Amino acid sequence: MISMEQFDEVEMRVGTITNISLNKRARKPAYKVTVDLGEYGSKNSSAQLTNYEAEELIGKQVVCVCSFAPIRIGDVKSEIRILGSDTDSGCILLTSLSKVKNGSKIF
């Protein structure tokens, strides 16, 4: 188990997907996703969201972990982790019920 202090160190924010394309060099099917995090800038991620059509993800707000060190996945420098839930039909994205300002902190 982690402490509340450790949990509080994980920076999670809401952002809007602005661009998406296939990450052709990833070992598992994935998209290269650009997320607008408002005052925190636009960040890239490689995300296994291929159960969604790319076009339906543009403009969607998603929850992201922003405090991990960047990693390279295929030819993408993945700067954030987009959060979702694993289901039999693939990843289901976590999002807010209402539209919020990009960069809003999750707590």
C-alpha positions as CSV (number, residue, x, y, z in Angstrom):
1,M,0.0,0.0,0.0
2,I,1.1,3.6,-0.6
3,S,0.6,6.4,1.9
4,M,-1.7,9.4,1.2
5,E,1.5,11.5,1.0
6,Q,2.8,9.3,-1.8
7,F,-0.5,9.4,-3.7
8,D,-0.5,13.2,-3.4
9,E,2.8,13.3,-5.2
10,V,1.2,11.8,-8.4
11,E,0.2,14.7,-10.6
12,M,-3.0,14.0,-12.5
13,R,-4.6,16.5,-14.8
14,V,-7.4,16.8,-17.4
15,G,-6.6,17.5,-21.0
16,T,-8.1,17.5,-24.4
17,I,-7.0,15.2,-27.2
18,T,-6.0,17.5,-30.1
19,N,-4.1,15.1,-32.5
20,I,-4.0,11.3,-33.0
21,S,-2.2,9.0,-35.4
22,L,-1.1,5.4,-35.5
23,N,2.2,4.6,-33.6
24,K,3.5,2.3,-36.3
25,R,6.6,1.3,-34.4
26,A,4.9,0.3,-31.1
27,R,5.1,-3.5,-30.3
28,K,1.4,-3.5,-29.4
29,P,-1.2,-1.6,-31.4
30,A,-1.2,2.0,-30.2
31,Y,-1.9,5.6,-31.1
32,K,0.4,8.6,-30.8
33,V,-1.8,11.0,-29.0
34,T,-1.3,14.8,-28.4
35,V,-3.1,16.2,-25.3
36,D,-3.6,19.9,-24.6
37,L,-3.0,20.4,-20.9
38,G,-3.7,24.2,-20.9
39,E,-1.0,26.2,-19.2
40,Y,1.1,23.0,-18.9
41,G,1.4,22.8,-22.7
42,S,0.7,20.0,-25.1
43,K,2.2,16.6,-24.3
44,N,2.5,13.4,-26.3
45,S,1.6,9.9,-25.3
46,S,1.6,6.4,-26.9
47,A,-1.7,4.9,-25.8
48,Q,-3.3,1.5,-26.5
49,L,-6.7,2.9,-27.4
50,T,-7.1,1.2,-30.7
51,N,-10.6,-0.1,-29.7
52,Y,-11.6,3.5,-30.5
53,E,-11.6,5.1,-33.9
54,A,-9.0,7.9,-34.1
55,E,-11.6,10.4,-35.2
56,E,-13.9,9.9,-32.3
57,L,-11.1,10.7,-29.8
58,I,-10.3,14.2,-31.2
59,G,-11.8,16.8,-28.7
60,K,-12.3,14.3,-25.9
61,Q,-11.2,15.2,-22.5
62,V,-9.1,12.6,-20.7
63,V,-7.4,12.1,-17.3
64,C,-3.6,12.0,-17.5
65,V,-0.7,11.3,-15.1
66,C,1.8,14.0,-15.8
67,S,4.5,13.3,-13.2
68,F,6.1,10.1,-14.6
69,A,9.5,10.3,-16.4
70,P,9.1,10.3,-20.2
71,I,9.6,6.9,-21.9
72,R,10.1,6.0,-25.5
73,I,7.4,3.7,-27.0
74,G,8.2,2.9,-30.7
75,D,9.0,6.3,-32.2
76,V,7.0,8.3,-29.6
77,K,8.5,10.1,-26.6
78,S,5.6,9.3,-24.2
79,E,5.5,12.2,-21.7
80,I,2.2,11.4,-20.0
81,R,0.0,8.4,-19.2
82,I,-3.6,8.6,-20.3
83,L,-5.7,6.7,-17.8
84,G,-8.3,4.1,-18.6
85,S,-9.9,0.9,-17.4
86,D,-9.0,-2.5,-19.0
87,T,-12.1,-4.3,-20.2
88,D,-12.8,-7.3,-22.5
89,S,-13.4,-4.9,-25.4
90,G,-10.2,-2.8,-24.7
91,C,-9.3,0.3,-22.8
92,I,-12.2,2.6,-21.7
93,L,-10.9,6.1,-21.1
94,L,-11.4,7.9,-17.8
95,T,-12.9,11.4,-18.3
96,S,-15.0,13.9,-16.4
97,L,-18.7,14.2,-16.4
98,S,-18.6,17.8,-17.3
99,K,-16.1,19.8,-19.5
100,V,-13.4,21.4,-17.4
101,K,-10.5,23.7,-18.0
102,N,-7.5,21.9,-19.6
103,G,-4.8,21.4,-17.0
104,S,-7.3,21.0,-14.2
105,K,-5.8,19.0,-11.3
106,I,-7.3,15.7,-10.3
107,F,-7.4,15.2,-6.5
